[in-house]
Amino acid sequence: MKRVAFAGVSTVLFLVVSAAPAVANHIETTYYYDNDTSIIRDWCDFPVRITGVGAYKQIDYFDNDDQLVKSTFTADAGPYRWTIRGNGVSLETNSAYKAWFFYDTDGNLVEYRENGEIFAFTAPGRGVVFLLTGRAVQDTRTGETMFEAGPREEDFSDLCAALS
């Protein structure tokens, strides 16, 4: 009886030890800190300077073939602050949102999603002058917005008036 039990345990141990390592999907997490400024010339009749400062986390998801299939970006690594400047006026807001990037099997970006408060700029005496929040899904190959919910400004006139 002991020999049968030993043979059974030995066989299982042999199979476990000699098995090739399995290929498995995995994730990679990276933390970043931004302090980036861009000049936007098509929102107003004057240049607008927008600066993003803060920490964010990027998580890359890989399939069993080590192909990147999705990336997520969140500001949960710390506060992320946006500043818009124009004509000596500055407006600031914090951002709390998540973005997703989806890739095809060739590594091309095919879909972008965002959810949460991206911008909510307010100006004294004017209230909210630029708001981008809610949820959006975009086909990055065509530029088509496939889904959108929540307040999303496309008119920059209030923002430009606040910066004038």
C-alpha positions in Angstrom: 0.0 0.0 0.0 2.8 2.4 0.9 4.5 1.7 -2.5 1.3 2.5 -4.4 0.9 5.8 -2.4 4.6 6.6 -3.0 4.3 5.9 -6.7 1.2 8.0 -7.0 2.8 11.0 -5.1 6.0 10.6 -7.1 4.1 10.6 -10.4 2.3 13.8 -9.4 5.5 15.5 -8.2 7.3 14.5 -11.4 4.5 16.0 -13.5 4.4 19.2 -11.5 8.2 19.7 -11.5 8.8 18.7 -15.2 5.9 20.7 -16.7 6.9 23.6 -18.9 6.1 27.1 -17.5 2.7 28.2 -18.7 2.3 31.3 -20.8 0.0 33.7 -19.1 -1.3 37.2 -19.5 0.1 39.8 -17.3 -0.1 43.5 -16.3 2.5 46.2 -15.9 1.9 49.2 -13.7 3.9 52.4 -14.1 3.6 55.7 -12.2 4.3 59.0 -13.9 4.4 62.7 -13.0 3.5 65.3 -15.5 4.3 69.0 -15.8 3.4 69.6 -19.4 2.2 72.8 -21.1 0.6 73.2 -24.5 -0.6 76.2 -26.5 -4.0 75.9 -28.0 -4.8 78.3 -30.8 -8.2 77.1 -32.1 -10.3 77.6 -29.0 -10.3 81.4 -28.7 -9.2 84.4 -30.8 -6.0 84.4 -28.8 -3.6 81.6 -27.7 -4.6 79.6 -24.6 -2.0 77.9 -22.5 -3.1 74.7 -20.8 -0.9 73.0 -18.2 -1.4 69.6 -16.6 0.5 68.9 -13.4 0.3 65.8 -11.2 0.8 62.1 -10.8 -1.0 59.4 -12.7 -0.9 55.6 -13.0 -0.7 53.7 -16.2 -1.6 50.0 -16.3 -0.8 48.0 -19.4 -2.6 44.7 -20.0 -1.0 42.0 -22.1 -2.5 38.8 -23.5 -1.0 35.3 -23.5 1.1 36.2 -26.5 2.6 39.2 -24.7 0.6 41.5 -27.0 -0.6 44.8 -25.5 -4.4 44.8 -25.6 -5.4 47.6 -23.2 -3.9 50.5 -21.2 -5.6 52.4 -18.5 -4.7 55.8 -17.1 -5.9 57.1 -13.8 -5.2 60.1 -11.6 -5.5 58.0 -8.4 -1.7 58.2 -7.9 -2.3 61.7 -6.5 -4.1 64.9 -7.5 -3.9 66.0 -11.1 -4.3 69.8 -11.6 -5.1 71.7 -14.8 -4.5 75.4 -15.4 -5.7 77.4 -18.4 -4.2 80.8 -19.0 -5.0 83.5 -21.5 -4.5 87.3 -21.5 -3.1 87.3 -17.9 -6.1 85.3 -16.5 -5.7 81.9 -15.0 -8.4 79.3 -14.2 -7.6 76.0 -12.3 -9.3 72.7 -11.7 -8.5 69.2 -10.4 -9.1 66.2 -12.5 -10.5 62.8 -11.5 -11.1 60.5 -14.4 -10.0 57.3 -16.0 -9.1 56.7 -19.6 -8.8 53.4 -21.5 -6.9 52.7 -24.7 -7.8 49.4 -26.6 -5.4 47.9 -29.2 -6.0 45.5 -32.0 -3.7 42.4 -32.7 -1.4 44.6 -34.7 -0.9 47.0 -31.8 -2.9 49.8 -33.4 -5.0 52.0 -31.1 -8.7 51.2 -32.1 -10.8 52.6 -29.2 -10.5 55.3 -26.6 -12.8 55.6 -23.5 -13.0 58.1 -20.7 -15.1 58.4 -17.6 -15.3 61.0 -14.9 -14.5 64.7 -14.5 -11.8 65.7 -16.9 -12.2 69.5 -16.7 -14.6 71.7 -14.7 -13.2 75.2 -14.9 -15.0 78.0 -13.1 -14.5 81.7 -13.2 -15.4 84.2 -10.4 -18.8 85.7 -11.1 -19.4 83.4 -14.1 -19.6 79.9 -12.6 -18.7 77.0 -14.8 -17.1 78.2 -18.1 -15.8 74.9 -19.4 -16.9 71.5 -18.5 -15.9 68.1 -19.8 -17.2 65.2 -17.7 -19.2 62.0 -18.0 -18.4 59.1 -20.3 -17.3 59.0 -23.9 -16.3 56.2 -26.3 -14.4 57.0 -29.5 -13.4 54.8 -32.5 -9.9 56.1 -33.0 -9.7 54.7 -36.5 -12.6 56.9 -37.8 -12.7 59.6 -35.1 -16.4 58.8 -34.6 -17.8 59.2 -31.1 -19.7 56.0 -30.5 -21.2 56.9 -27.1 -21.3 60.1 -25.1 -23.1 60.9 -21.8 -22.8 63.8 -19.4 -22.1 67.5 -19.9 -19.4 68.0 -22.5 -18.6 71.5 -23.7 -18.0 72.0 -27.4 -18.5 75.7 -27.3 -15.5 77.6 -26.0 -17.2 81.0 -25.9 -17.7 81.1 -22.1 -14.1 80.0 -21.5 -12.8 82.6 -23.9 -14.9 85.3 -22.3 -13.6 84.4 -18.9 -10.0 84.6 -20.2 -10.5 87.9 -21.9 
